[in-house]
Amino acid sequence: MRSDNVKKGAQQAPHRSLFNALGLTKEELDRPLIGIVSSHNEIVPGHMNLDKVVEAVKMGVAMAGGTPIVFPAIAVCDGIAMGHIGMKYSLVTRDLIADSTEAMAMAHQFDGLVMVPNCDKNVPGLLMAAARINIPTIFVSGGPMMAGRVQGKKTSLSSMFEAVGANAAGLLDDEGLLEYENKTCPTCGSCSGMYTANSMNCLTEVLGMGLRGNGTIPAVYSERIRLAKHAGMQVMELVRKDIRPRDIMTKDAILNALTVDMALGCSTNSMLHLPAIAHEIGMDFEIDFANGISERTPNLCHLAPAGPTYIEDLNEAGGVYAVMAELNKKDLLHTDCLTVTGKTVGENIAGVVNKNPEVIRPIDNPYSQTGGLAVLKGNLAPDGSVVKRSAVVEEMLVHEGPARVFDCEEDAIAAIKGGQIKEGDVVVIRYVGPKGGPGMPEMLNPTSAIAGMGLGSSVALITDGRFSGASRGASIGHVSPEAAVGGPIALVEEGDIIKIDIPSLKIELDVPDEVLAKRKANWQPRKPRITTGYLARYAAMVTSGNRGAVLEVPKSSQQ
């Protein structure tokens, strides 16, 4: 066993004395040591229930002959971090999570791991760590929140943010806003729409790293506890068979995840996290892959915020496996990929039925013949930008309008709520990328303000930051190169005409090349907004355009 490095032999007597201090018995030390990475905390609604999930995992591990040992991972609530300096810290935690988990696993020589994540950066951070550490590992998330209900309609966190915009516009009174506040987030769990957390938990299933239901069984269901017990038992099978993350998370598995991403209409943040996971397995992932896969992958789901259905509805319809089964009818998946079940993707989805064609459209009746995400390029974004096409209304798929330029989120929100943004405008928020933010904060507040003001079908928003999975409308993010390194978005001036053509995958600044060249020659870098602490170190290390590995972390030499 790998853990013999800290358990066996005379030289390990000091190690054993420390295990004795932990209260572990000889019988426990004779078993494989299974690290359980608990992301439980009392500040993130998606993580407040993870103590119960972890206890179920421990029971499963013990029942199957292992010794469970818990250690922690951090997690940020993007909703609580939104709209202030805290949002600059969100994305960077992904790398902190991966690094610290690698350190713990390597230092203590576990034989296997069970990752228990749930929210936005926590899931990809632990997937990155799993690939890097490469010992038998399984995931079981905390599960999605149930949808809220306001005035007889299901709601989610994006509804809450949009209610704030509606209140500012005088379209919703204070009493109505309070009703949203009290009813939108009714249970523990990751927010109930197809936002980043649920996107990544669903894609964990597709990657083969979680059991069926990992992404969709609601947090409050007892079925979630049973799933956790089975995950604890199954990791012991992975240890016995020596099935490791890099046996599962192959290039074909990454492409499967991107394919299902298109069918589900996942968060644009998946285009940050899938490349990062691919980076850890040595795959060169260019975001242009998205367009080729989108061309042949129909969009089968319109989950909130793109439509009126929620993760709980996807679960009842058959979950991620049912989506995969639909896609497999047209041979769109690599079905020979190994998974944590010990079986292949094809074996896992054999016989799975789509139980609700209103939630998961049949493959021959999709919402669109192309996938939910698109990568746009042009002179405004020569290295690419990302839009959630499935959440854009038809009249905004092609749009042309004058730029309204802001160098921070706060000024843009003030202009939106102050009525300074008009129909047809293109709001540009820049200097909020990985280096310029620093930290590439999410732009849920501006997009929600636009929607709440009734401008969601007439105003576009472009940023070198990123958009929450809860954003909808013509919101184009991840514009690269970012403004902080002199990307073309830094050269946009108030009133410049911007042309967006999502079907043609183009985003153009309608300014002559010689004018742009002159602006470029006169451009001066801005002073960093944050000069001390982790964010300053992050900004100094970040590589422009490298969405996959914002911080370059050496891979572990131990396989």
N, C-alpha and C positions, 0 to 999 in steps of 0.2 A: 504494500500500500504506500501511496505517496506520503501519508502521514507518519510512516515509519521513520522518516527523517527527524521527527521530533518525539518519537515514542520508544524506539527500540535501541538496545545496546547500552553498554556501560557509560558511554559518553553522554547519553541522553538522560542520565539519572537526574541532573538538575532540571531538565525539561519536565520529567515525570513528577518531580516534587512540586512544580508549579501547577501541573494538572491536578495533583492532589489538593493543592490550595483552592482549586476551583470546585472541589467536591466530586470530581470524576472518579469512578471506580475502575479497578483493573478490567472488569468486564466491559465497561464502556470504552476503555482505551483499546481493547482488542477488536473493536468494531471500526469500520470506516468513520472518519470524522467529517461530518457534513456541515459546512458553513451556511447559515441561513441569513441572507442579507436583508435585514428588516428596515424598511423605509418609514416605519411608524413614527408619527409625531402628532402633536395636538394643535397645530396651526393650519394644516392643510386638510380641508374636508375630505379629499380623496384618500387621505392617509390615516385618518382618525380611527378607522376600523381595522388597520393592518395588524394590530396586536392580536386580534382574534384569528386572522388569517395565518399569522406566524405560529400561533399555538397549534392550529390544525396541521400545519406543515410539520412541526416538531413531532406531533403524534404519528403522522404518516411515516416519517423517517424512522422513528423508533420501532413502529410495527414491522417495518421491512428490514430491520436489522442494522440500522445505523445509529450513530450518536449525533444528535443535532446540537449545534452550538451557534447562538445568535450573535451577530454584530451589526452595527447600524450603517445606514446611508442617509445622507441629507436629501431634502426635497423642498422646493419652493412652490407656493401657490401663486401661479401667474395672475389670477384674478385679484388677489390681495396686493400683489406687487405692482399691479398696473397703475400707470398714471403718475408715478413719482420715481425717484432715483432707484427704488428697489427693482424696477423692471430692467435696469441695466445689468443687474446681477443674475437674471434668470438663465439666459443661455449659457453663461460661463459655468454655471453649476454642473452642466452636463459633463464637462471635462474634469471638474473636481470630483464628481461622483465616480467616474471611470478610474481616475488616478487613485483615489483613496481605497476603492474596492480592490483594485489590483494590489495595492500595498498590503492590505489586510490578508488577502488570500495567499499571497506569496510568502508573507512573513510567518504565517501559521500553518502552512502546508496542508490545507484541507484536501480531502479526497474527492469531494464534490461540493457543489453549491446549489442552493435554491434561492433565486432572486425574487424578492417580494416588493415590486414597485407599484406605482399607479399613475402619477401625474407627469406633466409635460417633459421635463428634461431628465427625470429620474429613470424612465423606461429606456430611452436610447443610451443614456450614460451607462446603465447596467448591461445593456446588450454589447456596447463597446468593450466593457470590462470582461464580459464573458468570452468574447472572441480573443481578447488579448491574453487572458489567463489560460484559457483552453484546457480546462478540466471538466469532467462531466457536470452539466449544469441544466437546470430547468427553471422556467419562469411561471409564476402565478401572481397575477395582479390583484388589486383590491376591488376591481369592478366598477362599473359606471353608476352614477347617481340616477335615481328615478326622475323622470321629467316633472317639473312643476305644473300647476294648473291655475290659470287665472281666467276668470269669466268663461269657464267651460272649455278653454283651449290649453293644450300642452305648451309649456314654456321651458326655456333653458337660460343659461347665463347670458347668451347674446341678446335674448329678449330683455333682460334686465338693463344691460348697457344701452340698448336702443330706447328703452323707456326713459332713461335719463335725458337722452336727446329730445324725445318727444315732449318731456316736461319743460325743457329749456325753450322749446318752440311754442309752448302754450297749447300743445295738442293733447296733453295729459295732465290732469290736475294733481296736486300734492297727495290727495287721498288715493288716487289711482296708482301713483308711484309707490306709495307705502304698501299697497296690496301686492305689487310686483315684488317689492323688497322682502315681504314676509312669505311669499309663496313660490318664488322662482327656484330656489335651491332647497328642496324639502328633505333630503336625506344625505347621509354620507356617500362618498363615491366621487369618481372623476366626473366632471360636468357632462350633462346628459346628451349633448349633441356630438356630431362627428368633428370634434375639436382635436387638438394635438394629442392629448392623453389617450383618448379612445382610439384615435387613428393608430398610434404606436402600439397600443395593447392588441388591437386587431391584427396589425402587421406582424406582431410577435407570433401569433398563431400561424400566419402565412409563412413566416421564415422557418417554422418548424420548432420553435423554442418553447412553445406553450401548448398545453392540452386544449382540446376543443372546449370552447366557451370562455377561454381566458379573456377575450376582449369584450364579451357581450353579457355574460351573466351578471345581473345587477348586484351591487355591493350588499344590499340588504337581504338577498336571498340566501337561505340555508344551503342551496346548491353551491354557492361560492365556497362555503366551508368544506363541503364534500370534495370539491375540486382541489382545494388546498391539501387535503389529506392524500388524495390520489397523486398530486404532484410530489409530495414528500415520499410516497412509496415508489414512484416512478424514477426518482433520481437514483435510488439504490439499484434499479435495473440498469440505468445508464452507467453507473460505476462498475457493475459486474461485467457489462459488455464493453466497457471502455469506449463509449460513444461520447464524443467531445463536440463542443460548439462549432469548431471549424470543419467537422464532418457534416454538420447540418447547415450552417450558414455559408453556403457556397455561392459562387457567382450566379448559378441558376436560381438559387433560393432568393437572392437579392432581386433578380429580375421578376420572379413570381410576386414578391412583395410589391414591386413597382406596378405590376399588372393589376393586382387586386386593389392597390391604391387608386388606380384610374377608375376601376369599376365602382368602388365605394364612394369616391369623391372625398378623399381624405384632406387633412389640413395641408396647406402649402409648406408647413414646417417639416413635413416628411421629406421634402427636398433638401433640407439641411441634415436630417438625421440618417436617412438611408445612405448617403455618401459617406458619412462619418463611420457607420458600421462597416460599409464596404472597405473603407480605408484600413480598418483593423484586420481584415482578412486578406489584404494585399490586392484588392480589386481596384482598378482605375475607373472610377465612376464619374462620368461626365453628365451634367444635368440634361444635356441634349438627348440622352437616352429616353427621357420622358416623352418627347414628341413622337419618336418612332413607335414606342409602345402605345401611346395614346391613339395613334392613327388606326391601330388594329384592335383596340380594346374598347368595347362599348361601356358607357356609364349606366350602371344598373340601379344605383341608389341615390336618392335625394334626401339624405338625412339632414337634420337641422345643423347649420343654418340654411342649407340649400333648399330644404323642403319641410313638410310638416311631420315627418317621422323621426323617431329617436332611437337610441341604442337599445332600449328595452324592446322596441318593436322589431329591430333587426334580430335580437335574440329569439323572440317568439317565431320569427319567420324561418329560423334554421341557422342563423348566425353566419359567421365567416365561412364555414364549410359549405353552406348552401350557396353563397356567392361564388366560391371556388368551383363548385359543381356545375353552376351555370356556365362559367367561363370555360370549363373543360369540355363542354359540348362542342366548342369550336377549336379545341386543342390549343388553347392560349397559355397553358401552364406547363412547366416542366414537372411531370408527375412522378419522376423517379427520384426526386430529392428525399433524403432521409429526414426523419423528424424525431422529436423526443419520445414519441410513442413506440419507437423501435420499428415503425412501419414507414412506408413511403407516403408521399402526398396522395398518390393515386389510390393506395389502399385506404387511407384515412377518409377520403371523400366518396368512396364507392358506395352507391346506394343512398347518398344524402339527397333529401328532397327539399325543394323550395316550398315552404308552407304558406307563403303569402306573396303573390305576384304584385300586390300593391306596394309592398315594402322593398322587395327585391324583384325588379323587372326581369322577366324571362329574357334570355339572350337574343331572341328574335323580336323583342319589343322593348328596346332600351330607351332611356331618356334621350340619348344621343349615340351616334355610331362611334364617337370619339370619347376619350377618357376625361376624367374630372379635372386634371391639371394640364397646364400648358406652359411651355418655356418660350418667352418672346425675346427676340433680338432685334437690333437696329442700331442706329447711331447714338441713341440714348442709353442703350444697354448692350454694348458689343459683346460682353461676356455672358449675357443672359439676364432674364428676370422671370419671376414665377407668378402665375395667376391661377386661382381656383375657378376654372372655366365653368364648372357645374353650378356655381353660386352667382353667376353673372346673368342678369336679365337679358333677353334677346336684343333689346334695343340698345344695349351698351356694348355688345360684342364688337361693334365698330364705332369708334367715337373720335371726334376731333374737337379740340377746344383750346382756349388760352390757358397758359400756365399761371397758377397762383402759387408763388414760391415762398416756402418757409424753411428756416434753418433749425427749427426745433418743433417738437410735437405740441408744446404748450401754446405757441403762437398760432399754430394751425387750428387747434381746438377753439381758441378764443375767437378767431375769425369766423369759423363755422357757426358757433353758437351766437355770434354777434350779427349774423345775417349778411356777412360780407361775401359769402360764397354763393354764386348764382348758378342756375341751370346751365349746363354746358361747360362749366369750368373743369380744369384738371388741376387738382391740388397736388403739389410736389413738396414732400417733406424729406429733407436731406441732412447730411452730416449725422445720421443716426445708424450707420452701419456698424460692423464689428469693431472697426478702429475708431470711427467718428463718434459713435454713441457716448462712450464706448460700450460694447456689449450687445449691439443690435437689438434694441428693445422692440417689443410688439406694438402695433398700431391699432389696437382694438378700440381705444377711446375715439380716435378721429373717424374711423369707419362707422362706428355706432352712432356718433354724433351726426354724420351725414345721413345715415338711414333714419335716425330719429327725427331729423328735420324735414323728412320727406323728399330728400334729394338722391336717394339710393339708385334711382333709375335715370339720373341725368348728370351726375357728377362722378368723375373718376379720381382715383387717388394713387399716386406713384411714390415709392420711397426706396431708399437704399437700406432701410430697416427691414423688418419682417412683419407679417400679418398673423394675427391669431387665427387658429382654426375656426374661431367663432365669427370671423369677419365674412361679410358677403358683399356683393356688388363688384364693380370694376376696380378692384384693389390689386395693384401690381407691385409686388415687393421683391426683395433680394436683388435690386438693381445693382449690377456689377459692371465695371469697377465702381466702388463707392465714392462719394464726394470727397471724403477725407484724404484719398490718394490721388485726387484730380480726375476722377471719372467724369464723363460727359454730364452727369446729373448736376455736377458742381457748376457747370457753365450755363445752365438754364437761367433766363432772365424773365422777370414779370411780363406776361403778355405774349411770350413766345408760343407759337402754335405747336401742340403735341398731337400726333396722330397715333391712334391705337387700333390695331386690326387683329383681334384675337384669332379668328379663323385662319388668317394668313400668317400668324405667329410673328407679327411685326410691331415694333414700338419705335417711332421716329420723332425726332425733334426737327421741325420744319424751318431750319436755319441753314443758310449757305455754308459750305465747308470752310470757305475762307474766313467767314465771321467766327465760326467755332474755333478755328486755328488761332485767330487773334485773341479771343477770350482765353484760350488755353495758355497762350504766352504771357498773359497778364495775371493769370490765376496765382494766388498765394496760399500755401497751406495755413490752416487755422491752428491756433494754439490748442493743445489738449484741454478738454473741459475738466478732466479729473487727472490730477498729477500725483496722487499718492494712493497707496493701498493696492488691493488685488486688481481692480479694474484698470489702474494705470499700467501694471505689469502685463495684463492681458492685452491692452491696446498696443503696447510696445512689441508684443510677440506675434500679434495677429498677422496673417498673410492675406492680402487682398485677393478676393476671388476664390480662396480656398475654403469653400463652404463645408467640405467634408471633414476637415480637421482644423478647427479654428486655432487650437493650440496644438502644435506638433509635439506629440508625446512618444518617446521611443517605445517600441513594442518590447514586451518581455522576451528575454532570451530563452526562457524555459517554456517548452511546449506542453 
